[in-house]
Amino acid sequence: MESQEILEVRNAVRKFCEREVIPQQKAMDNNPTLCRELMQKLGETGFLAPTIPEEYSGMGASLQIGTVISEEIVRGNPSLALSVGAHSILSANTILQFGSEDQKRKYLPKMARGELIGAWGVTEPAAGSDVQGMQATAKKQGDGFVLKGNKTFITNAPIADVVVAFAKTDPKSISGFVLEKKTVGLTLGKAIEKFGMEGSPTGDVFMENVSVGKDALIGKEGEGFKQIAAIFNYERIWGATLATGTIKHCLNTALKYASTRKAFGQAILDYQAIQLKISQMYAHLTATEAMMKELCSYPMTEPDFHMKIAASKILYSKWAVDACSETMQILGGLGYTTESDIGRFLRDVKLMEIGGGTTDIQHLIVARGLIKQM
Ligand SMILES: Cc1cc2nc3c(=O)[nH]c(=O)nc-3n(C[C@H](O)[C@H](O)[C@H](O)COP(=O)(O)OP(=O)(O)OC[C@H]3O[C@@H](n4cnc5c(N)ncnc54)[C@H](O)[C@@H]3O)c2cc1C
């Protein structure tokens, strides 16, 4: 059973989504301005970046409360949840975990309130899964650095005020930087048209001789890869909320429809073939919730944490896609139309098998970890 605190937060976010998000699901598609407006409204409620500590104007919520908030936003619109996740779990969280006190005081309060929107740039046109293969460089110049290179597929880039970007400070090591939109040489590209997650603007980040002071460096020089790996762990916990939110939505939709839709003289819910699909979704939901609970309390410093989270991501990503596909099947022709939102969810959550490290890469992480343990 959920605690009173969790129930209250869940209800508050659900009400926000019923009022502000669900009615705008379609309007959000390819509408970066609306995405930004909704993120700002979430900022006013404190739900935009809830795990930011109170001393930096956040809610100071636990990771578990953060996952509940995210799950409810997913049920409102996965696109909004993606943009919120990139802002809070990737961008603000990198500053929180590794930034200097000055960086935290400068950016986190405004990011918690939604006055500044954040993006997180690792992926490049020629380096996605192979993070170490990134080509962007940050060369020392005087007391600061000059950054050159391009990032692609960056969530929130078209609406961002702050970009946490990674570049090579020497051929073998990566460093993280916090860049402000107004910095000369930094250009944020237009929203790229996508298969799903249409309400979440994705774009390029162009860095053409971006000159910054040493105060833009996050943590120490050369620590970027470690920072990226740590933030991937958070991202993969957060990813489980995309699965739980989606599977819950699918279960509700499937049960409601199957109990009223009749075929051959009875409700389709009475047929065992339909019941099996529904019970399978429930089994996957239960397993994902259990994994998420364990991962929220498992010390991230344990050497096998990255294997556990990678293994979980393989499963929950597939289960979320399966739930959408099976729900579409239960809804028959209606499921294939835009009158139902299941097609939208299916397109949105397919990203889970690609973003934040593809399923193939999660398999590699697990296998390499097992071999190392031998
Ligand atoms: C909507 C969206 C939002 C995104 N948001 C962000 C963001 O905010 N920030 C950010 O930095 N990035 C973001 N990304 C990028 C995303 O993380 C990458 O697309 C992803 O990591 C895969 O990289 P890639 O596209 O370059 O594919 P590639 O790395 O080129 O992979 C292509 C295929 O090869 C497979 N493959 C690669 N290497 C191996 C291997 N060693 N063994 C087996 N198979 C392999 C992959 O699994 C995949 O199937 C986003 C992407 C999308 C689509």
The ligand as an SDF file (V2000), in Angstrom:
LIG
                    3D

 53 58  0  0  0  0  0  0  0  0999 V2000
   13.4960   11.3290  -29.1560 C   0  0  0  0  0  0  0  0  0  0  0  0
   14.9330   11.2080  -28.7490 C   0  0  0  0  0  0  0  0  0  0  0  0
   15.4090   11.9440  -27.6800 C   0  0  0  0  0  0  0  0  0  0  0  0
   16.7640   11.8710  -27.3160 C   0  0  0  0  0  0  0  0  0  0  0  0
   17.2230   12.6770  -26.3130 N   0  0  0  0  0  0  0  0  0  0  0  0
   18.5770   12.7280  -26.0580 C   0  0  0  0  0  0  0  0  0  0  0  0
   19.1050   13.6640  -25.1140 C   0  0  0  0  0  0  0  0  0  0  0  0
   18.3730   14.4280  -24.4810 O   0  0  0  0  0  0  0  0  0  0  0  0
   20.4580   13.7100  -24.9520 N   0  0  0  0  0  0  0  0  0  0  0  0
   21.3240   12.8940  -25.6280 C   0  0  0  0  0  0  0  0  0  0  0  0
   22.5160   12.9870  -25.4380 O   0  0  0  0  0  0  0  0  0  0  0  0
   20.8330   11.9780  -26.5390 N   0  0  0  0  0  0  0  0  0  0  0  0
   19.4860   11.8830  -26.7600 C   0  0  0  0  0  0  0  0  0  0  0  0
   18.9900   10.9930  -27.6820 N   0  0  0  0  0  0  0  0  0  0  0  0
   19.9180   10.1140  -28.4000 C   0  0  0  0  0  0  0  0  0  0  0  0
   19.8340    8.6640  -27.9760 C   0  0  0  0  0  0  0  0  0  0  0  0
   20.3360    8.4900  -26.6740 O   0  0  0  0  0  0  0  0  0  0  0  0
   20.5980    7.8490  -29.0360 C   0  0  0  0  0  0  0  0  0  0  0  0
   19.7940    7.8720  -30.2150 O   0  0  0  0  0  0  0  0  0  0  0  0
   20.8740    6.4380  -28.6160 C   0  0  0  0  0  0  0  0  0  0  0  0
   21.8230    6.4130  -27.5790 O   0  0  0  0  0  0  0  0  0  0  0  0
   21.4000    5.5770  -29.7750 C   0  0  0  0  0  0  0  0  0  0  0  0
   22.4310    6.2180  -30.4510 O   0  0  0  0  0  0  0  0  0  0  0  0
   22.3910    6.3310  -32.0610 P   0  0  0  0  0  0  0  0  0  0  0  0
   21.0690    6.8700  -32.4270 O   0  0  0  0  0  0  0  0  0  0  0  0
   23.5920    7.0770  -32.4890 O   0  0  0  0  0  0  0  0  0  0  0  0
   22.4760    4.8390  -32.5710 O   0  0  0  0  0  0  0  0  0  0  0  0
   23.8100    3.9950  -32.8340 P   0  0  0  0  0  0  0  0  0  0  0  0
   24.6980    4.0700  -31.6510 O   0  0  0  0  0  0  0  0  0  0  0  0
   24.3700    4.3880  -34.1470 O   0  0  0  0  0  0  0  0  0  0  0  0
   23.2070    2.5290  -32.9540 O   0  0  0  0  0  0  0  0  0  0  0  0
   22.5270    2.0790  -34.1160 C   0  0  0  0  0  0  0  0  0  0  0  0
   22.1430    0.6180  -33.8600 C   0  0  0  0  0  0  0  0  0  0  0  0
   23.3450   -0.1660  -33.6600 O   0  0  0  0  0  0  0  0  0  0  0  0
   23.2590   -0.8580  -32.4290 C   0  0  0  0  0  0  0  0  0  0  0  0
   24.5930   -0.9550  -31.8280 N   0  0  0  0  0  0  0  0  0  0  0  0
   25.4990    0.0430  -31.6590 C   0  0  0  0  0  0  0  0  0  0  0  0
   26.6110   -0.4360  -31.0620 N   0  0  0  0  0  0  0  0  0  0  0  0
   26.3980   -1.7640  -30.8430 C   0  0  0  0  0  0  0  0  0  0  0  0
   27.1670   -2.8060  -30.2490 C   0  0  0  0  0  0  0  0  0  0  0  0
   28.3760   -2.5760  -29.7460 N   0  0  0  0  0  0  0  0  0  0  0  0
   26.6290   -4.0610  -30.2100 N   0  0  0  0  0  0  0  0  0  0  0  0
   25.3880   -4.2950  -30.7050 C   0  0  0  0  0  0  0  0  0  0  0  0
   24.6080   -3.3430  -31.2790 N   0  0  0  0  0  0  0  0  0  0  0  0
   25.1080   -2.0890  -31.3310 C   0  0  0  0  0  0  0  0  0  0  0  0
   22.3080   -0.0390  -31.5700 C   0  0  0  0  0  0  0  0  0  0  0  0
   21.7130   -0.8310  -30.5470 O   0  0  0  0  0  0  0  0  0  0  0  0
   21.2950    0.4080  -32.6240 C   0  0  0  0  0  0  0  0  0  0  0  0
   20.3660   -0.6110  -32.8290 O   0  0  0  0  0  0  0  0  0  0  0  0
   17.6310   11.0070  -28.0300 C   0  0  0  0  0  0  0  0  0  0  0  0
   17.1390   10.2380  -29.0910 C   0  0  0  0  0  0  0  0  0  0  0  0
   15.8240   10.3490  -29.4670 C   0  0  0  0  0  0  0  0  0  0  0  0
   15.3350    9.5530  -30.6270 C   0  0  0  0  0  0  0  0  0  0  0  0
  1  2  1  0
  2  3  1  0
  2 52  2  0
  3  4  2  0
  4  5  1  0
  4 50  1  0
  5  6  2  0
  6  7  1  0
  6 13  1  0
  7  8  2  0
  7  9  1  0
  9 10  1  0
 10 11  2  0
 10 12  1  0
 12 13  2  0
 13 14  1  0
 14 15  1  0
 14 50  1  0
 15 16  1  0
 16 17  1  0
 16 18  1  0
 18 19  1  0
 18 20  1  0
 20 21  1  0
 20 22  1  0
 22 23  1  0
 23 24  1  0
 24 25  2  0
 24 26  1  0
 24 27  1  0
 27 28  1  0
 28 29  2  0
 28 30  1  0
 28 31  1  0
 31 32  1  0
 32 33  1  0
 33 34  1  0
 33 48  1  0
 34 35  1  0
 35 36  1  0
 35 46  1  0
 36 37  1  0
 36 45  1  0
 37 38  2  0
 38 39  1  0
 39 40  1  0
 39 45  2  0
 40 41  1  0
 40 42  2  0
 42 43  1  0
 43 44  2  0
 44 45  1  0
 46 47  1  0
 46 48  1  0
 48 49  1  0
 50 51  2  0
 51 52  1  0
 52 53  1  0
M  END
$$$$
